[in-house]
Amino acid sequence: MLIVRGLLLTVDGFVFVFMPALLFPLLLRRQPGVKGSFVWWGAGAFLVALLPTFFLSSLARQILQPDDHLAARALLVLIGALIGGVLVVGAQYLLLRWRKPPLAMLPVAGMLVGLGVGIVTQIFTGFAHIGAGFRLLFGDTSMPELAALAAVPIGLFSLKLLAELVSRAALFVVNGGLGYLVGRSLAGQRGLLPLAMLLYAAFALILPFIQMGLAEQEVLINGIAILVEGAIGGLVLCWLLRIPTVESKAPEKRTDKAKKKRR
């Protein structure tokens, strides 16, 4: 069974890493007027925001020194989610202000920045799965983490992998939606920026709160996570697909020049 587990984990890792590539063409094809480079700027902004997010979350843990009580752990998770919302969404806002896309393209440029954040978020989990999967394929259970994976019932093992894939897809599209809100906030709807920060924190809290509320009920935890995150991700994806297409103005300029030459 180790071979089966290793194969499942390896395949899951590759799908986890490259899943955004399946959704990219669908979303980017409808927005030909916006530069795809905003995606990579978004990924960079997330990596820049990651260090202070970890630092402040760790500082909050040291100050609060939470015990094993549910309320203390929930408070720490809430603080960490709020810190992440302010810093990650704030980094996207500053990036868009710096890059200054045209006003009409701001919301969609923000969406691409958010998709870049979604690409990088938890991507190292996929690489870790690939490495652990190859080790299980060769029967290596020398590390405690590998031994724990080998001991999980195969049904629960598969359910956990499915839940992680659904969470990865939902993270990608939800960050795209939040980036769209950030772009609209720069276009004039300023109240959408704090809303995007709060929604980022709220989505980050879903899985930890489910895990704390259903302690050690792994099947139920993963089943609910699949349903909740899958529903949220599906709704946000449908919304993003209905966003109006932003046309590039470059062809219009060329047409005007051609008309002048003809005259």
C-alpha positions as CSV (number, residue, x, y, z in Angstrom):
1,M,0.0,0.0,0.0
2,L,3.0,2.3,0.4
3,I,3.4,2.4,-3.4
4,V,-0.3,3.4,-3.8
5,R,0.0,6.1,-1.2
6,G,3.2,7.4,-2.7
7,L,1.7,7.5,-6.2
8,L,-1.4,9.3,-4.9
9,L,0.7,11.8,-3.0
10,T,3.1,12.4,-5.9
11,V,0.2,13.0,-8.4
12,D,-1.5,15.2,-5.9
13,G,1.6,17.3,-5.5
14,F,2.0,17.9,-9.3
15,V,-1.7,18.7,-9.6
16,F,-1.4,21.0,-6.6
17,V,1.5,23.0,-8.1
18,F,0.2,23.2,-11.7
19,M,-3.6,23.6,-11.1
20,P,-3.6,27.4,-11.8
21,A,-2.4,26.6,-15.3
22,L,-5.8,24.9,-15.9
23,L,-7.7,28.0,-14.9
24,F,-5.4,30.7,-16.3
25,P,-6.4,30.3,-20.0
26,L,-10.1,30.5,-19.0
27,L,-9.6,33.8,-17.1
28,L,-6.9,35.5,-19.2
29,R,-8.4,34.7,-22.5
30,R,-11.4,37.0,-21.7
31,Q,-9.1,39.9,-20.8
32,P,-6.7,40.4,-23.8
33,G,-6.3,44.1,-23.1
34,V,-4.5,43.6,-19.8
35,K,-0.8,42.7,-19.4
36,G,-0.3,39.2,-18.0
37,S,2.8,40.5,-16.3
38,F,0.5,41.7,-13.5
39,V,0.2,38.1,-12.4
40,W,3.9,37.8,-11.7
41,W,3.9,41.2,-10.0
42,G,1.2,39.9,-7.7
43,A,3.2,36.8,-6.9
44,G,6.2,39.0,-6.0
45,A,4.0,41.2,-3.8
46,F,2.8,38.2,-1.9
47,L,6.3,37.0,-1.2
48,V,7.3,40.4,0.0
49,A,4.3,40.6,2.3
50,L,5.0,37.1,3.6
51,L,8.0,37.9,5.8
52,P,6.3,40.7,7.9
53,T,3.2,38.5,8.1
54,F,5.1,35.7,9.6
55,F,7.0,38.0,11.9
56,L,4.0,39.8,13.3
57,S,2.0,36.5,13.7
58,S,5.0,35.0,15.6
59,L,5.2,38.2,17.7
60,A,1.5,38.0,18.6
61,R,2.0,34.4,19.6
62,Q,4.8,35.3,22.0
63,I,2.9,38.2,23.5
64,L,-0.3,36.3,24.0
65,Q,1.3,33.0,24.9
66,P,-1.9,31.0,24.2
67,D,-2.6,27.9,26.2
68,D,-4.6,24.8,25.0
69,H,-8.0,26.5,25.5
70,L,-10.1,26.7,22.4
71,A,-10.8,30.4,22.8
72,A,-7.1,31.3,23.1
73,R,-6.2,29.3,20.0
74,A,-9.1,30.8,18.1
75,L,-8.0,34.4,19.1
76,L,-4.5,33.7,17.8
77,V,-5.8,32.3,14.5
78,L,-8.0,35.4,14.1
79,I,-5.2,37.8,14.8
80,G,-3.0,36.0,12.3
81,A,-5.7,36.0,9.6
82,L,-6.3,39.8,10.1
83,I,-2.5,40.5,9.9
84,G,-2.4,38.5,6.7
85,G,-5.4,40.3,5.3
86,V,-4.0,43.8,6.0
87,L,-0.5,43.1,4.7
88,V,-1.2,40.9,1.7
89,V,-4.2,42.9,0.4
90,G,-2.3,46.1,1.3
91,A,0.7,44.9,-0.8
92,Q,-1.6,44.5,-3.8
93,Y,-3.0,47.9,-3.3
94,L,0.5,49.5,-3.2
95,L,1.6,47.5,-6.2
96,L,-1.3,48.7,-8.3
97,R,-0.7,52.3,-7.2
98,W,2.9,52.0,-8.2
99,R,2.4,50.3,-11.6
100,K,-0.5,52.7,-12.4
101,P,-2.5,50.7,-15.0
102,P,-5.1,52.8,-17.0
103,L,-8.2,53.6,-15.0
104,A,-10.5,51.4,-17.1
105,M,-8.1,48.4,-16.6
106,L,-7.6,48.8,-12.9
107,P,-10.2,46.3,-11.7
108,V,-9.0,43.6,-14.1
109,A,-5.3,44.4,-13.4
110,G,-6.2,43.9,-9.8
111,M,-7.7,40.5,-10.5
112,L,-4.5,39.4,-12.3
113,V,-2.5,40.6,-9.3
114,G,-4.7,38.6,-7.0
115,L,-4.3,35.5,-9.2
116,G,-0.6,35.9,-8.8
117,V,-1.1,35.8,-5.1
118,G,-3.2,32.7,-5.5
119,I,-0.4,31.0,-7.5
120,V,2.2,31.3,-4.8
121,T,0.0,30.7,-1.8
122,Q,0.7,27.3,-0.4
123,I,2.7,26.2,-3.5
124,F,5.4,24.7,-1.3
125,T,2.9,22.3,0.0
126,G,2.7,20.8,-3.4
127,F,6.5,20.5,-3.6
128,A,6.5,18.8,-0.2
129,H,3.9,16.3,-1.4
130,I,6.0,15.5,-4.4
131,G,9.1,14.8,-2.3
132,A,7.2,12.8,0.3
133,G,5.4,10.8,-2.4
134,F,8.6,9.7,-4.1
135,R,10.0,8.6,-0.7
136,L,6.9,6.6,0.0
137,L,7.1,5.0,-3.5
138,F,10.5,3.6,-2.4
139,G,9.2,2.4,1.0
140,D,10.9,5.2,3.0
141,T,9.1,5.8,6.3
142,S,12.1,6.8,8.4
143,M,10.8,10.3,9.2
144,P,7.8,10.8,11.6
145,E,5.8,12.6,9.0
146,L,6.2,9.8,6.5
147,A,5.4,7.2,9.1
148,A,2.2,9.1,9.9
149,L,1.2,9.2,6.3
150,A,1.7,5.5,6.0
151,A,-0.5,4.9,9.0
152,V,-3.5,6.9,7.8
153,P,-6.3,4.7,6.3
154,I,-6.3,4.8,2.6
155,G,-9.8,6.2,2.3
156,L,-9.1,9.1,4.7
157,F,-5.8,9.6,3.0
158,S,-7.5,10.1,-0.4
159,L,-10.2,12.4,1.2
160,K,-7.5,14.6,2.7
161,L,-5.7,14.9,-0.6
162,L,-9.0,15.8,-2.4
163,A,-9.7,18.5,0.3
164,E,-6.3,20.0,-0.2
165,L,-6.8,20.2,-4.0
166,V,-10.2,21.9,-3.6
167,S,-8.7,24.3,-1.1
168,R,-5.9,25.1,-3.6
169,A,-8.3,25.9,-6.4
170,A,-10.5,28.0,-4.1
171,L,-7.5,30.0,-2.9
172,F,-6.5,30.8,-6.5
173,V,-9.9,32.1,-7.6
174,V,-10.8,33.8,-4.3
175,N,-7.5,35.8,-4.4
176,G,-8.4,36.8,-7.9
177,G,-11.7,38.1,-6.7
178,L,-10.1,40.0,-3.9
179,G,-7.6,41.5,-6.3
180,Y,-10.5,42.7,-8.4
181,L,-12.0,44.4,-5.4
182,V,-8.7,46.1,-4.7
183,G,-8.5,47.4,-8.3
184,R,-12.1,48.8,-8.0
185,S,-11.1,50.5,-4.7
186,L,-8.3,52.3,-6.6
187,A,-10.8,53.2,-9.4
188,G,-12.9,55.1,-6.9
189,Q,-14.8,52.7,-4.6
190,R,-12.5,53.1,-1.6
191,G,-14.7,51.1,0.8
192,L,-13.8,47.9,-1.1
193,L,-10.3,47.9,0.2
194,P,-11.1,47.2,3.9
195,L,-13.8,44.8,2.6
196,A,-11.2,42.9,0.7
197,M,-8.9,42.7,3.8
198,L,-11.8,41.4,5.9
199,L,-12.8,38.8,3.2
200,Y,-9.2,37.6,3.0
201,A,-9.1,37.1,6.7
202,A,-12.6,35.4,6.7
203,F,-11.6,32.9,4.0
204,A,-8.3,32.1,5.8
205,L,-10.3,31.4,9.0
206,I,-12.7,28.8,7.4
207,L,-10.5,25.7,7.6
208,P,-8.9,26.4,11.0
209,F,-12.3,27.1,12.6
210,I,-13.7,23.9,11.1
211,Q,-10.7,21.9,12.5
212,M,-11.1,23.4,15.9
213,G,-14.8,22.9,16.0
214,L,-14.6,19.2,14.9
215,A,-11.4,18.2,16.7
216,E,-10.1,14.8,15.5
217,Q,-13.1,14.0,13.3
218,E,-11.0,13.9,10.2
219,V,-13.6,12.5,7.8
220,L,-16.1,15.2,8.8
221,I,-13.5,18.0,8.7
222,N,-12.4,17.2,5.2
223,G,-15.9,16.6,3.9
224,I,-17.2,19.9,5.2
225,A,-14.0,21.7,3.9
226,I,-14.6,20.3,0.4
227,L,-18.2,21.4,0.4
228,V,-17.7,24.9,1.9
229,E,-14.5,25.8,0.0
230,G,-15.7,24.2,-3.2
231,A,-18.9,26.2,-3.1
232,I,-17.1,29.5,-2.4
233,G,-14.5,28.9,-5.1
234,G,-17.2,27.9,-7.6
235,L,-19.3,31.1,-6.9
236,V,-16.2,33.3,-7.2
237,L,-15.1,31.7,-10.4
238,C,-18.5,32.2,-12.0
239,W,-18.4,35.9,-10.9
240,L,-14.9,36.4,-12.4
241,L,-16.1,34.8,-15.7
242,R,-18.8,37.4,-15.9
243,I,-16.5,40.4,-15.4
244,P,-16.8,42.7,-18.5
245,T,-13.9,42.4,-21.0
246,V,-11.4,45.3,-21.0
247,E,-10.4,46.0,-24.6
248,S,-7.0,47.4,-25.4
249,K,-6.9,50.9,-26.8
250,A,-3.8,50.3,-28.9
251,P,-5.7,49.1,-32.1
252,E,-7.9,52.3,-31.9
253,K,-4.7,54.5,-32.0
254,R,-3.4,52.6,-35.0
255,T,-6.7,53.1,-36.8
256,D,-6.7,56.8,-36.2
257,K,-3.2,57.1,-37.6
258,A,-4.2,55.1,-40.6
259,K,-7.2,57.4,-41.2
260,K,-5.0,60.5,-41.0
261,K,-2.6,59.0,-43.6
262,R,-5.4,58.3,-46.0
263,R,-6.6,61.9,-45.7
